[in-house]
Amino acid sequence: MSLRLKILIVLGMLTIGSAWLLNYLAGKKPTTTNALSHEPDYYMENFTTITMEEDGTAKNKLRAEYMAHYPDDNTTELLKPMLEVFRKDKLPIMIIADKGWVTADNEVILLSGNVKLWQDDEAGERKLEIITSDVKILMDQEYAETDKPATMTGKRMIVNSTGVRAYFKENRLELLHNVHGKILPEQTD
């Protein structure tokens, strides 16, 4: 068999194989992915939701100007959220932020932008206020933390720190780094 004939046979087989492959691929329907795009499936404006304890008492109340739910990861985004954390035999803790994000299981809330956490006393006067940013709240553990600069003010004190951990059940704060404070003198009338 001559070299020319061998080349023609190889080229013929390549042509037939290529034609068969193209025909096979053209006849196959394109596969569609079931992956959902990150677009909301519903939204609400000016909503309020209350989470209850097993005994029927309110655990927390979440309000926001706008809420969007994303089905691809079952998360929720919030605009201007306000969270009220109720505690047994104690006054509630209030938390507001510019934006928020809630995980699929509603266990973690991430607050971003300007975040303010405060507690009022029985007379309705501000007992304690913390101003910071980027706060992570673990709802079941009644715990919040940030690693950002924070300013804490009370009736007679101002404390600055980098990083705060708040344990709501224990009514305890942990200031992490670069803590500087000032205690103001009592006002005499």
C-alpha positions, 0 to 999 in steps of 0.5 A: 500500500502506497503512502498516498493511499494510507494518508487518504484512508486516515483523512477519510476516517478522520472526516467520517469520525468528525462528521459523526461527532458533530452530528452527535453533538448537534443532536444533543439537547443542551443541558440546563443547570438547576442553579438559581440566580441570586435574585429575590423571589419575594420582598416586603416593605416595613415588616415586623416579625416576632420570634417566640420562645417555647413557652409563648413569650417573645424572644426577639422582634425584627423590623426593617424598612425593606427585606428581600429573600433569596431562594438560591441560598435561602438568605435574607437581606435587610435595609434599616433593620431594628432588632429588639432582643427580649430577656427574662426579667431584664429590659430589652436590648435594641440594635439598629443598623444600615443593612443586615443579612440573615442566614438560611437557618436564621441563626446568624445576623450580620449587620453592616454600616452604622450599627447602634446597640443600646439599653434603656433603664426603667425610666426610659433613659439611655443606660448604655449605648454602643456605636460601631460597625459590622456586627455579627449576632448569634441569635440562639446564643444571645451573643454579638461581636465586632472587631471594629472600633466601638464607642460605648457611652453610659450615664457617666462614662465614655469608653473606646475600644477596638472589638466588643463581645456582648453576652446578652443573657449575662448582661456582660460586655468584653472590650477587646483591644485598645481600650481607653475610657473616661469617667465623667464627674457627677453633676451637682445641681 
